[in-house]
Amino acid sequence: MTQTQAAVPTFSTTAAQNGAVLVNLASTTPGAAIYYTIDGSAPSASSTQYIAPFLVASNLTIKAIATAAGDTASNVASQAFAPNIPSGTLVWSDEFSNSTTANAAPNPSVWTYDTGTDCCGNNELETYCSWASTTGPCNPASPNAYVGTDGYLHIVAQQPTANAATYTSARLKTQGLFSFQYGRIEARLMLPECQGVWPAFWMLGNNITTLSWPACGELDLMEHIDGSNPPINGSGPGYDWVQSSIHGTNLNGGTPYTASGFSAAAWHTYGMIWTKGQIQYYVDSPSNIYETFTPTTQAGTWPFDQGPEFVILNLAVGGDWPGSPNGTTVFPSQMVVDYVRVYTN
């Protein structure tokens, strides 16, 4: 039986900012998988698998092949990029602008949603709702995620009925739409502070579609648990804190950020500097790095050099870490986002 050859992958790009582009790879062979390299080496089926558009903001050459069952691998496609972008340049962002006189949907070319009740583990209590969802208890007249006329993204946890066990919220993600590997990312956030609400700004590997968690790698730029519950290390008085962490196969790391006078209810910038073999987290300024992780300082399998990751913003209700809401919990509670920005290293 004569084998056919998979079609050579094609490249397409869309502009990001200041010379950076989002790269999309495709093959006309049905069911083909595409594998690529960015270091000039020959791609193979053990190279990074293309899953979703990814940001290119540095000088590099992408080489890609397509493979499909019953076919031989395609010839190599190659495209060089030379944007010559200086370090520290803004190359992608969502500023959550809204020039209308009404609340608007988050940009659908950037954000999609996880939906449902306890959609994603952790024994959370909320039902996550997408924009304009009419599936109860979601209510399009009272959206859980919207860009306000104030130019901020609002993620709102609500208790829509008198039933104390019913909560709604939103979990936005750029999965399938935007991803990147290496660079500096930050978001300016104002967080709710009450028992049982759990705001987070984090990332997961594109390859979560082919690898189970945590092998795909999880980067937590910010998670917040109310300062009075639980106290740090389970003892002593509670106080206001956020935490950044990393997760991979047999790999866990992270400690709270507890600067004197810090209040998560005030505006703060939460960021990460991502380079090959290193993750660094900061609050308010890239010079204020409070955690650094490398493969040599962490046990387990380091997953953060295997490919791009996508961005998640969510506000959970309940769950294993914060515990359930109680009579002091305020509904609605909001996580407010000024912007999400990515810079070159």
C-alpha positions as CSV (number, residue, x, y, z in Angstrom):
1,M,0.0,0.0,0.0
2,T,1.4,3.4,-1.0
3,Q,1.6,6.0,1.7
4,T,0.7,9.6,1.1
5,Q,2.6,12.5,2.6
6,A,1.0,14.9,5.0
7,A,0.6,18.4,3.7
8,V,3.3,20.9,4.6
9,P,2.2,23.2,7.4
10,T,1.4,26.8,6.5
11,F,2.0,29.9,8.5
12,S,-0.3,32.9,9.1
13,T,0.1,35.8,11.4
14,T,-1.9,38.5,13.0
15,A,-0.4,41.7,14.5
16,A,0.0,42.0,18.2
17,Q,1.7,45.2,19.4
18,N,5.0,47.0,18.6
19,G,6.1,44.5,15.9
20,A,5.1,41.3,17.7
21,V,2.7,38.8,16.0
22,L,0.5,35.9,16.8
23,V,1.5,32.8,14.8
24,N,-1.0,30.3,13.6
25,L,0.1,26.9,12.0
26,A,-2.2,24.8,9.9
27,S,-2.2,21.7,7.6
28,T,-4.7,20.8,5.0
29,T,-4.3,17.1,5.9
30,P,-7.4,16.1,7.9
31,G,-6.5,15.1,11.5
32,A,-2.9,16.1,11.1
33,A,-0.8,17.0,14.2
34,I,1.8,19.8,13.8
35,Y,5.1,19.8,15.6
36,Y,7.5,22.7,15.7
37,T,10.8,24.1,17.0
38,I,12.0,27.7,17.5
39,D,15.7,27.1,17.9
40,G,16.6,26.2,14.4
41,S,16.6,22.4,15.0
42,A,14.8,19.9,12.8
43,P,11.3,19.2,14.1
44,S,10.0,15.7,14.9
45,A,7.1,14.1,16.6
46,S,8.9,14.7,19.9
47,S,9.0,18.5,19.4
48,T,6.5,20.9,20.8
49,Q,3.0,20.2,19.4
50,Y,1.1,23.1,18.0
51,I,-2.1,23.6,19.8
52,A,-3.1,27.3,19.5
53,P,-1.8,30.6,18.3
54,F,1.3,31.8,20.1
55,L,3.1,35.1,20.4
56,V,6.4,35.7,18.6
57,A,8.2,38.8,20.0
58,S,11.8,37.8,19.4
59,N,14.1,37.0,16.6
60,L,13.7,33.3,15.8
61,T,13.0,30.7,13.1
62,I,10.1,28.4,13.4
63,K,10.4,25.0,11.7
64,A,7.3,22.7,11.5
65,I,6.1,19.4,10.2
66,A,2.7,17.8,10.0
67,T,2.0,14.1,10.8
68,A,-1.1,12.0,10.3
69,A,-2.0,8.4,10.8
70,G,-1.2,6.4,7.6
71,D,0.8,9.2,6.1
72,T,4.5,10.0,6.1
73,A,5.6,13.2,7.8
74,S,5.4,16.3,5.7
75,N,8.4,18.2,4.4
76,V,9.6,20.9,6.8
77,A,8.1,24.3,6.7
78,S,10.2,27.2,7.9
79,Q,9.7,30.9,8.5
80,A,12.1,33.4,10.1
81,F,10.9,36.2,12.3
82,A,13.1,39.3,13.0
83,P,11.0,41.9,14.8
84,N,14.1,43.3,16.6
85,I,12.0,44.4,19.6
86,P,13.9,45.9,22.5
87,S,13.7,44.3,26.0
88,G,10.9,45.7,28.1
89,T,8.6,46.5,25.2
90,L,4.8,46.0,25.5
91,V,3.9,43.3,22.9
92,W,0.4,42.3,23.8
93,S,-2.3,43.5,26.1
94,D,-6.0,43.7,26.8
95,E,-6.8,47.2,28.3
96,F,-10.5,46.4,28.6
97,S,-11.5,49.6,26.9
98,N,-15.2,50.3,26.4
99,S,-16.4,53.3,24.5
100,T,-20.1,52.5,24.7
101,T,-22.6,53.6,27.3
102,A,-23.4,50.1,28.5
103,N,-21.5,47.1,30.0
104,A,-19.9,45.1,27.2
105,A,-18.7,41.6,26.6
106,P,-15.0,40.8,27.2
107,N,-13.3,40.7,23.8
108,P,-14.4,37.4,22.2
109,S,-11.2,37.3,20.1
110,V,-9.2,37.1,23.3
111,W,-11.4,35.5,26.0
112,T,-13.5,32.3,26.2
113,Y,-14.9,30.6,29.3
114,D,-15.0,27.6,31.5
115,T,-18.6,27.0,32.5
116,G,-20.7,24.8,34.8
117,T,-20.8,23.8,38.4
118,D,-17.5,22.7,39.9
119,C,-16.2,22.7,36.4
120,C,-12.6,22.4,37.3
121,G,-12.1,20.6,40.6
122,N,-11.3,21.9,44.1
123,N,-14.9,21.3,45.3
124,E,-15.9,24.8,44.4
125,L,-19.5,25.9,44.9
126,E,-20.1,28.3,42.1
127,T,-21.6,27.8,38.7
128,Y,-19.3,29.5,36.1
129,C,-21.3,31.5,33.5
130,S,-20.2,32.8,30.1
131,W,-21.3,36.2,28.7
132,A,-25.0,36.2,27.8
133,S,-25.6,32.6,29.1
134,T,-29.3,31.9,29.7
135,T,-28.6,28.5,31.4
136,G,-29.8,28.8,35.0
137,P,-28.7,29.9,37.4
138,C,-26.8,32.2,35.0
139,N,-28.7,35.4,34.1
140,P,-27.7,37.5,31.1
141,A,-29.3,40.5,32.7
142,S,-26.8,40.3,35.5
143,P,-23.5,39.1,33.9
144,N,-20.7,37.6,35.9
145,A,-18.1,39.0,33.6
146,Y,-18.3,42.3,31.8
147,V,-16.2,45.3,30.7
148,G,-17.8,48.3,32.4
149,T,-18.1,51.8,31.1
150,D,-15.3,52.6,33.6
151,G,-12.9,50.6,31.4
152,Y,-12.3,47.8,33.8
153,L,-13.1,44.1,33.5
154,H,-15.4,43.1,36.4
155,I,-15.6,39.4,37.4
156,V,-18.5,39.1,39.8
157,A,-19.4,36.4,42.3
158,Q,-23.2,36.5,43.0
159,Q,-25.7,34.7,45.1
160,P,-28.7,35.0,42.7
161,T,-31.4,33.4,44.8
162,A,-32.3,33.0,48.4
163,N,-30.9,29.5,48.3
164,A,-27.6,29.9,50.1
165,A,-26.1,27.0,48.1
166,T,-26.5,28.8,44.8
167,Y,-23.6,31.0,43.6
168,T,-22.5,32.2,40.1
169,S,-19.2,33.6,38.9
170,A,-16.9,33.6,35.9
171,R,-13.7,32.0,34.7
172,L,-12.2,33.6,31.6
173,K,-9.3,32.1,29.7
174,T,-7.4,32.8,26.5
175,Q,-7.2,29.0,25.7
176,G,-7.2,28.5,21.9
177,L,-6.9,32.2,21.2
178,F,-3.7,33.5,22.7
179,S,-0.6,32.0,24.4
180,F,3.0,32.8,24.9
181,Q,6.3,31.4,26.2
182,Y,8.9,33.5,27.9
183,G,8.4,37.2,28.6
184,R,7.0,39.3,31.4
185,I,3.3,39.3,32.1
186,E,1.4,41.3,34.7
187,A,-2.2,42.4,35.6
188,R,-3.4,45.3,37.7
189,L,-6.1,44.0,40.0
190,M,-8.3,45.0,42.9
191,L,-9.5,41.9,44.9
192,P,-12.5,41.1,47.1
193,E,-11.8,40.3,50.7
194,C,-14.3,38.1,52.5
195,Q,-14.6,34.5,53.6
196,G,-15.0,31.9,50.9
197,V,-14.1,33.9,47.8
198,W,-11.0,32.9,45.8
199,P,-9.7,35.3,43.0
200,A,-6.9,34.1,40.8
201,F,-4.7,35.2,37.9
202,W,-2.8,32.2,36.5
203,M,-1.7,30.2,33.4
204,L,-1.8,26.6,32.1
205,G,0.1,24.9,29.3
206,N,-1.5,24.7,25.9
207,N,-0.7,21.0,26.0
208,I,-3.3,20.4,28.7
209,T,-5.3,19.1,25.8
210,T,-2.7,16.3,25.3
211,L,-1.3,16.0,28.8
212,S,-3.1,15.8,32.0
213,W,-2.7,18.3,34.8
214,P,-0.2,19.0,36.3
215,A,2.2,17.7,33.6
216,C,1.1,20.6,31.4
217,G,2.5,23.1,34.0
218,E,0.6,25.6,36.1
219,L,1.8,29.1,36.8
220,D,-0.1,31.0,39.5
221,L,0.7,34.6,39.5
222,M,-1.8,35.5,42.2
223,E,-4.3,33.7,44.4
224,H,-5.9,35.4,47.3
225,I,-7.5,33.9,50.4
226,D,-9.1,36.3,53.0
227,G,-6.6,37.3,55.6
228,S,-8.6,36.0,58.5
229,N,-9.0,32.5,57.2
230,P,-6.7,30.6,57.3
231,P,-3.7,32.1,59.1
232,I,-0.3,31.6,57.6
233,N,1.0,28.0,58.3
234,G,-2.2,27.3,60.3
235,S,-1.2,29.2,63.4
236,G,-1.3,32.7,64.8
237,P,-3.5,35.6,63.7
238,G,-4.6,35.9,60.1
239,Y,-3.4,38.8,58.0
240,D,-3.8,40.0,54.4
241,W,-1.8,38.0,51.8
242,V,-1.6,36.7,48.3
243,Q,0.3,33.7,47.0
244,S,2.2,32.9,43.8
245,S,3.2,29.3,43.0
246,I,4.2,26.7,40.4
247,H,2.9,23.2,39.8
248,G,4.1,20.3,37.7
249,T,4.5,16.6,38.0
250,N,5.7,16.0,41.6
251,L,6.6,19.7,41.6
252,N,5.0,22.3,43.9
253,G,6.3,25.6,45.2
254,G,5.0,28.9,46.6
255,T,4.9,31.0,49.7
256,P,2.6,34.0,50.6
257,Y,3.5,37.6,49.9
258,T,2.9,39.4,53.2
259,A,4.5,42.8,52.9
260,S,3.7,45.2,55.8
261,G,0.6,47.3,55.1
262,F,-0.4,45.3,52.1
263,S,-4.1,45.2,51.3
264,A,-5.4,43.1,48.4
265,A,-8.5,45.3,48.4
266,A,-6.3,48.1,47.0
267,W,-5.0,48.2,43.4
268,H,-1.8,46.2,43.0
269,T,0.1,44.8,40.0
270,Y,0.9,41.1,40.0
271,G,3.5,39.9,37.6
272,M,5.8,37.1,36.4
273,I,9.2,37.2,34.6
274,W,9.5,33.9,32.6
275,T,12.8,32.9,31.1
276,K,14.2,29.6,30.1
277,G,14.8,27.6,33.3
278,Q,13.4,30.3,35.6
279,I,10.2,31.7,37.0
280,Q,10.1,34.9,39.1
281,Y,7.1,36.6,40.7
282,Y,6.7,40.2,41.8
283,V,4.2,42.6,43.2
284,D,3.8,46.2,42.0
285,S,7.3,46.4,40.3
286,P,9.5,44.0,38.4
287,S,12.2,45.1,40.8
288,N,10.2,43.7,43.7
289,I,10.7,40.0,43.0
290,Y,9.7,37.9,46.0
291,E,10.0,34.4,44.6
292,T,12.3,32.7,42.2
293,F,12.0,29.1,41.0
294,T,14.4,27.1,38.8
295,P,14.7,23.3,38.0
296,T,17.6,23.0,40.4
297,T,15.7,24.5,43.4
298,Q,12.6,22.5,42.9
299,A,12.0,18.7,43.1
300,G,9.9,17.1,40.4
301,T,9.6,17.6,36.6
302,W,10.1,21.1,35.4
303,P,7.4,21.7,32.7
304,F,7.9,25.4,31.9
305,D,10.2,25.1,28.9
306,Q,8.0,22.7,26.9
307,G,5.8,25.2,25.2
308,P,3.4,28.2,25.4
309,E,0.7,28.7,28.1
310,F,-2.6,30.5,28.1
311,V,-4.0,33.0,30.7
312,I,-6.9,32.5,33.2
313,L,-8.7,35.1,35.3
314,N,-11.4,33.7,37.7
315,L,-13.2,34.3,40.9
316,A,-14.2,31.1,42.7
317,V,-16.6,30.6,45.5
318,G,-15.8,28.1,48.2
319,G,-13.4,25.2,47.5
320,D,-10.9,23.2,49.4
321,W,-8.5,26.1,50.1
322,P,-10.8,29.0,51.2
323,G,-13.6,27.0,52.6
324,S,-17.3,28.0,52.2
325,P,-18.8,31.4,52.5
326,N,-20.5,32.3,55.8
327,G,-22.7,35.0,57.2
328,T,-19.9,37.6,56.8
329,T,-19.4,37.0,53.1
330,V,-20.5,39.8,50.8
331,F,-22.4,39.2,47.6
332,P,-22.0,40.4,45.0
333,S,-18.1,40.4,45.3
334,Q,-16.0,41.6,42.5
335,M,-12.5,41.0,41.2
336,V,-11.7,44.1,39.1
337,V,-9.0,44.0,36.3
338,D,-7.5,47.2,34.9
339,Y,-5.3,45.4,32.3
340,V,-3.3,42.3,31.4
341,R,0.0,43.1,29.6
342,V,2.9,41.1,28.2
343,Y,6.4,42.6,27.7
344,T,9.6,41.3,26.1
345,N,12.3,40.2,28.5
